[in-house]
Amino acid sequence: MAKKPSSAETMNYEQALAELDKLISDLENDPGGLEKSVTMFERGKALIEHCQKLLDSAELKVSQLEEDGSISSLDE
């Protein structure tokens, strides 16, 4: 039985990016038919969306750096 992929939401950025790289490589080398390609595309889209959320969050934290180098809490 094939291993069920973990939810993209539980992955850190590096894990999601590594899986996305593998999906791209697999699609380029052996797509394995339309249905499999569509499934892989959907998974890739979910991974991209998750990576973008993580990057947006990191950008927000960086933009909130105060002059003393600390990061402001989002709750403030």
Order of alpha helices (4+ residues) and beta strands (2+ residues): alpha-alpha
